[in-house]
């Protein structure tokens, strides 16, 4: 793993979606490395990690805004004059996206295009990482580990909107940024990310935490579903490493799409069982009926060989360590302290 501190210390970083789960971890890590962080996002939800670890007042700029607003996005980026951009803002809960497809496409596709076009007006070196998803791939009839060249698609609005965003990113890269080598862009396709500080609705870890803390059995919709679960720090290490490589003098050669996933996928039931094993006095779990029949694949798996080969990125945590670190975060009262401790231990 490259020395990320050297790449980000003293640099200006613009992040969309910085008040969310991954955005909060990314802000804290960048602050730990001495970066000047400018956040652009909707306000944090109630009882968010962002507020619990008091990130807002420690940023160079904590800006409230919506990526659907082209003028606001462009003004924010051009005012910031960033060395790095991380575009995380998105509608991410698959089932919520299924309920409101219009807003999903407006955020995930139009929002991405707004960031891309703002970067087109930037007249300084900048490395930009656009976060999409492992669900951008057209699901085949057989179980395979997806590679970056596999066909894009999506049967549900979330997956499809993220695949559309990938097409836009590739179009802007070839149409505009090939002629403007100062701005280098790449997309990052990560798996199912777990870690402390996730309070999202309809996500396996926060659903488990809420049930345990309420003294209830955990209700699991699809216990046999197999997903590329990985710890948030492994995922963000991929984003940061990709950005650092893009910013290097030869960074244009690192543009493109990258998968970031664990070495093997894990069943939902195994993740839940591991959570229960690390939290005493839980009631256990049972299978729940799914009231909304959202089309989902039984198995998803990512091949991350391109990231390993080109970026020298490797996941550090297996699923047991990822779950252990996650549960430890929720059990600790000092949220900022445990967040910094886990980042420092990960960095070594």
Secondary structure as a PSIPRED ss2 file (coil, helix, strand):
# PSIPRED VFORMAT (PSIPRED V4.0)

   1 X C   1.000  0.000  0.000
   2 X C   1.000  0.000  0.000
   3 X C   1.000  0.000  0.000
   4 X H   0.000  1.000  0.000
   5 X H   0.000  1.000  0.000
   6 X H   0.000  1.000  0.000
   7 X H   0.000  1.000  0.000
   8 X H   0.000  1.000  0.000
   9 X C   1.000  0.000  0.000
  10 X C   1.000  0.000  0.000
  11 X C   1.000  0.000  0.000
  12 X E   0.000  0.000  1.000
  13 X E   0.000  0.000  1.000
  14 X E   0.000  0.000  1.000
  15 X E   0.000  0.000  1.000
  16 X E   0.000  0.000  1.000
  17 X C   1.000  0.000  0.000
  18 X C   1.000  0.000  0.000
  19 X C   1.000  0.000  0.000
  20 X C   1.000  0.000  0.000
  21 X H   0.000  1.000  0.000
  22 X H   0.000  1.000  0.000
  23 X H   0.000  1.000  0.000
  24 X H   0.000  1.000  0.000
  25 X H   0.000  1.000  0.000
  26 X H   0.000  1.000  0.000
  27 X H   0.000  1.000  0.000
  28 X H   0.000  1.000  0.000
  29 X H   0.000  1.000  0.000
  30 X H   0.000  1.000  0.000
  31 X H   0.000  1.000  0.000
  32 X H   0.000  1.000  0.000
  33 X C   1.000  0.000  0.000
  34 X C   1.000  0.000  0.000
  35 X C   1.000  0.000  0.000
  36 X E   0.000  0.000  1.000
  37 X E   0.000  0.000  1.000
  38 X E   0.000  0.000  1.000
  39 X E   0.000  0.000  1.000
  40 X E   0.000  0.000  1.000
  41 X E   0.000  0.000  1.000
  42 X C   1.000  0.000  0.000
  43 X C   1.000  0.000  0.000
  44 X C   1.000  0.000  0.000
  45 X C   1.000  0.000  0.000
  46 X C   1.000  0.000  0.000
  47 X C   1.000  0.000  0.000
  48 X C   1.000  0.000  0.000
  49 X H   0.000  1.000  0.000
  50 X H   0.000  1.000  0.000
  51 X H   0.000  1.000  0.000
  52 X H   0.000  1.000  0.000
  53 X C   1.000  0.000  0.000
  54 X C   1.000  0.000  0.000
  55 X C   1.000  0.000  0.000
  56 X H   0.000  1.000  0.000
  57 X H   0.000  1.000  0.000
  58 X H   0.000  1.000  0.000
  59 X C   1.000  0.000  0.000
  60 X C   1.000  0.000  0.000
  61 X E   0.000  0.000  1.000
  62 X E   0.000  0.000  1.000
  63 X E   0.000  0.000  1.000
  64 X E   0.000  0.000  1.000
  65 X C   1.000  0.000  0.000
  66 X C   1.000  0.000  0.000
  67 X C   1.000  0.000  0.000
  68 X C   1.000  0.000  0.000
  69 X C   1.000  0.000  0.000
  70 X H   0.000  1.000  0.000
  71 X H   0.000  1.000  0.000
  72 X H   0.000  1.000  0.000
  73 X H   0.000  1.000  0.000
  74 X H   0.000  1.000  0.000
  75 X H   0.000  1.000  0.000
  76 X H   0.000  1.000  0.000
  77 X H   0.000  1.000  0.000
  78 X H   0.000  1.000  0.000
  79 X H   0.000  1.000  0.000
  80 X H   0.000  1.000  0.000
  81 X C   1.000  0.000  0.000
  82 X C   1.000  0.000  0.000
  83 X C   1.000  0.000  0.000
  84 X E   0.000  0.000  1.000
  85 X E   0.000  0.000  1.000
  86 X E   0.000  0.000  1.000
  87 X E   0.000  0.000  1.000
  88 X C   1.000  0.000  0.000
  89 X C   1.000  0.000  0.000
  90 X C   1.000  0.000  0.000
  91 X C   1.000  0.000  0.000
  92 X C   1.000  0.000  0.000
  93 X C   1.000  0.000  0.000
  94 X H   0.000  1.000  0.000
  95 X H   0.000  1.000  0.000
  96 X H   0.000  1.000  0.000
  97 X H   0.000  1.000  0.000
  98 X H   0.000  1.000  0.000
  99 X H   0.000  1.000  0.000
 100 X C   1.000  0.000  0.000
 101 X H   0.000  1.000  0.000
 102 X H   0.000  1.000  0.000
 103 X H   0.000  1.000  0.000
 104 X H   0.000  1.000  0.000
 105 X H   0.000  1.000  0.000
 106 X H   0.000  1.000  0.000
 107 X H   0.000  1.000  0.000
 108 X H   0.000  1.000  0.000
 109 X H   0.000  1.000  0.000
 110 X H   0.000  1.000  0.000
 111 X H   0.000  1.000  0.000
 112 X H   0.000  1.000  0.000
 113 X H   0.000  1.000  0.000
 114 X H   0.000  1.000  0.000
 115 X H   0.000  1.000  0.000
 116 X H   0.000  1.000  0.000
 117 X H   0.000  1.000  0.000
 118 X H   0.000  1.000  0.000
 119 X H   0.000  1.000  0.000
 120 X H   0.000  1.000  0.000
 121 X C   1.000  0.000  0.000
 122 X C   1.000  0.000  0.000
 123 X C   1.000  0.000  0.000
 124 X C   1.000  0.000  0.000
 125 X C   1.000  0.000  0.000
 126 X E   0.000  0.000  1.000
 127 X E   0.000  0.000  1.000
 128 X E   0.000  0.000  1.000
 129 X E   0.000  0.000  1.000
 130 X E   0.000  0.000  1.000
 131 X E   0.000  0.000  1.000
 132 X C   1.000  0.000  0.000
 133 X C   1.000  0.000  0.000
 134 X H   0.000  1.000  0.000
 135 X H   0.000  1.000  0.000
 136 X H   0.000  1.000  0.000
 137 X E   0.000  0.000  1.000
 138 X C   1.000  0.000  0.000
 139 X C   1.000  0.000  0.000
 140 X C   1.000  0.000  0.000
 141 X C   1.000  0.000  0.000
 142 X C   1.000  0.000  0.000
 143 X C   1.000  0.000  0.000
 144 X C   1.000  0.000  0.000
 145 X E   0.000  0.000  1.000
 146 X E   0.000  0.000  1.000
 147 X C   1.000  0.000  0.000
 148 X C   1.000  0.000  0.000
 149 X C   1.000  0.000  0.000
 150 X C   1.000  0.000  0.000
 151 X C   1.000  0.000  0.000
 152 X E   0.000  0.000  1.000
 153 X C   1.000  0.000  0.000
 154 X C   1.000  0.000  0.000
 155 X C   1.000  0.000  0.000
 156 X C   1.000  0.000  0.000
 157 X H   0.000  1.000  0.000
 158 X H   0.000  1.000  0.000
 159 X H   0.000  1.000  0.000
 160 X H   0.000  1.000  0.000
 161 X H   0.000  1.000  0.000
 162 X H   0.000  1.000  0.000
 163 X H   0.000  1.000  0.000
 164 X H   0.000  1.000  0.000
 165 X H   0.000  1.000  0.000
 166 X H   0.000  1.000  0.000
 167 X H   0.000  1.000  0.000
 168 X H   0.000  1.000  0.000
 169 X H   0.000  1.000  0.000
 170 X H   0.000  1.000  0.000
 171 X H   0.000  1.000  0.000
 172 X H   0.000  1.000  0.000
 173 X H   0.000  1.000  0.000
 174 X H   0.000  1.000  0.000
 175 X H   0.000  1.000  0.000
 176 X H   0.000  1.000  0.000
 177 X H   0.000  1.000  0.000
 178 X C   1.000  0.000  0.000
 179 X C   1.000  0.000  0.000
 180 X C   1.000  0.000  0.000
 181 X C   1.000  0.000  0.000
 182 X C   1.000  0.000  0.000
 183 X E   0.000  0.000  1.000
 184 X E   0.000  0.000  1.000
 185 X E   0.000  0.000  1.000
 186 X E   0.000  0.000  1.000
 187 X E   0.000  0.000  1.000
 188 X E   0.000  0.000  1.000
 189 X E   0.000  0.000  1.000
 190 X E   0.000  0.000  1.000
 191 X C   1.000  0.000  0.000
 192 X E   0.000  0.000  1.000
 193 X E   0.000  0.000  1.000
 194 X E   0.000  0.000  1.000
 195 X C   1.000  0.000  0.000
 196 X C   1.000  0.000  0.000
 197 X C   1.000  0.000  0.000
 198 X C   1.000  0.000  0.000
 199 X C   1.000  0.000  0.000
 200 X C   1.000  0.000  0.000
 201 X C   1.000  0.000  0.000
 202 X C   1.000  0.000  0.000
 203 X C   1.000  0.000  0.000
 204 X H   0.000  1.000  0.000
 205 X H   0.000  1.000  0.000
 206 X H   0.000  1.000  0.000
 207 X H   0.000  1.000  0.000
 208 X H   0.000  1.000  0.000
 209 X H   0.000  1.000  0.000
 210 X H   0.000  1.000  0.000
 211 X H   0.000  1.000  0.000
 212 X H   0.000  1.000  0.000
 213 X H   0.000  1.000  0.000
 214 X C   1.000  0.000  0.000
 215 X C   1.000  0.000  0.000
 216 X C   1.000  0.000  0.000
 217 X C   1.000  0.000  0.000
 218 X E   0.000  0.000  1.000
 219 X E   0.000  0.000  1.000
 220 X E   0.000  0.000  1.000
 221 X C   1.000  0.000  0.000
 222 X C   1.000  0.000  0.000
 223 X C   1.000  0.000  0.000
 224 X C   1.000  0.000  0.000
 225 X C   1.000  0.000  0.000
 226 X E   0.000  0.000  1.000
 227 X E   0.000  0.000  1.000
 228 X C   1.000  0.000  0.000
 229 X E   0.000  0.000  1.000
 230 X E   0.000  0.000  1.000
 231 X E   0.000  0.000  1.000
 232 X H   0.000  1.000  0.000
 233 X H   0.000  1.000  0.000
 234 X H   0.000  1.000  0.000
 235 X H   0.000  1.000  0.000
 236 X H   0.000  1.000  0.000
 237 X H   0.000  1.000  0.000
 238 X H   0.000  1.000  0.000
 239 X H   0.000  1.000  0.000
 240 X H   0.000  1.000  0.000
 241 X H   0.000  1.000  0.000
 242 X H   0.000  1.000  0.000
 243 X H   0.000  1.000  0.000
 244 X H   0.000  1.000  0.000
 245 X H   0.000  1.000  0.000
 246 X H   0.000  1.000  0.000
 247 X H   0.000  1.000  0.000
 248 X C   1.000  0.000  0.000
 249 X C   1.000  0.000  0.000
 250 X C   1.000  0.000  0.000
 251 X H   0.000  1.000  0.000
 252 X H   0.000  1.000  0.000
 253 X H   0.000  1.000  0.000
 254 X H   0.000  1.000  0.000
 255 X C   1.000  0.000  0.000
 256 X E   0.000  0.000  1.000
 257 X E   0.000  0.000  1.000
 258 X E   0.000  0.000  1.000
 259 X E   0.000  0.000  1.000
 260 X E   0.000  0.000  1.000
 261 X C   1.000  0.000  0.000
 262 X C   1.000  0.000  0.000
 263 X C   1.000  0.000  0.000
 264 X C   1.000  0.000  0.000
 265 X C   1.000  0.000  0.000
 266 X E   0.000  0.000  1.000
 267 X E   0.000  0.000  1.000
 268 X H   0.000  1.000  0.000
 269 X H   0.000  1.000  0.000
 270 X H   0.000  1.000  0.000
 271 X H   0.000  1.000  0.000
 272 X H   0.000  1.000  0.000
 273 X H   0.000  1.000  0.000
 274 X H   0.000  1.000  0.000
 275 X H   0.000  1.000  0.000
 276 X H   0.000  1.000  0.000
 277 X H   0.000  1.000  0.000
 278 X H   0.000  1.000  0.000
 279 X C   1.000  0.000  0.000
 280 X C   1.000  0.000  0.000
 281 X C   1.000  0.000  0.000
 282 X C   1.000  0.000  0.000
 283 X C   1.000  0.000  0.000
 284 X C   1.000  0.000  0.000
 285 X E   0.000  0.000  1.000
 286 X E   0.000  0.000  1.000
 287 X E   0.000  0.000  1.000
 288 X C   1.000  0.000  0.000
 289 X C   1.000  0.000  0.000
 290 X C   1.000  0.000  0.000
 291 X C   1.000  0.000  0.000
 292 X C   1.000  0.000  0.000
 293 X C   1.000  0.000  0.000
 294 X C   1.000  0.000  0.000
 295 X C   1.000  0.000  0.000
 296 X C   1.000  0.000  0.000
 297 X C   1.000  0.000  0.000
 298 X C   1.000  0.000  0.000
 299 X E   0.000  0.000  1.000
 300 X C   1.000  0.000  0.000
 301 X E   0.000  0.000  1.000
 302 X E   0.000  0.000  1.000
 303 X C   1.000  0.000  0.000
 304 X C   1.000  0.000  0.000
 305 X H   0.000  1.000  0.000
 306 X H   0.000  1.000  0.000
 307 X H   0.000  1.000  0.000
 308 X H   0.000  1.000  0.000
 309 X H   0.000  1.000  0.000
 310 X H   0.000  1.000  0.000
 311 X H   0.000  1.000  0.000
 312 X C   1.000  0.000  0.000
 313 X C   1.000  0.000  0.000
 314 X C   1.000  0.000  0.000
 315 X C   1.000  0.000  0.000
 316 X C   1.000  0.000  0.000
 317 X C   1.000  0.000  0.000
 318 X C   1.000  0.000  0.000
 319 X H   0.000  1.000  0.000
 320 X H   0.000  1.000  0.000
 321 X H   0.000  1.000  0.000
 322 X H   0.000  1.000  0.000
 323 X H   0.000  1.000  0.000
 324 X H   0.000  1.000  0.000
 325 X H   0.000  1.000  0.000
 326 X H   0.000  1.000  0.000
 327 X H   0.000  1.000  0.000
 328 X H   0.000  1.000  0.000
 329 X H   0.000  1.000  0.000
 330 X H   0.000  1.000  0.000
 331 X H   0.000  1.000  0.000
 332 X C   1.000  0.000  0.000
 333 X C   1.000  0.000  0.000
 334 X C   1.000  0.000  0.000
 335 X H   0.000  1.000  0.000
 336 X H   0.000  1.000  0.000
 337 X H   0.000  1.000  0.000
 338 X H   0.000  1.000  0.000
 339 X H   0.000  1.000  0.000
 340 X H   0.000  1.000  0.000
 341 X H   0.000  1.000  0.000
 342 X H   0.000  1.000  0.000
 343 X H   0.000  1.000  0.000
 344 X H   0.000  1.000  0.000
 345 X H   0.000  1.000  0.000
 346 X H   0.000  1.000  0.000
 347 X H   0.000  1.000  0.000
 348 X C   1.000  0.000  0.000
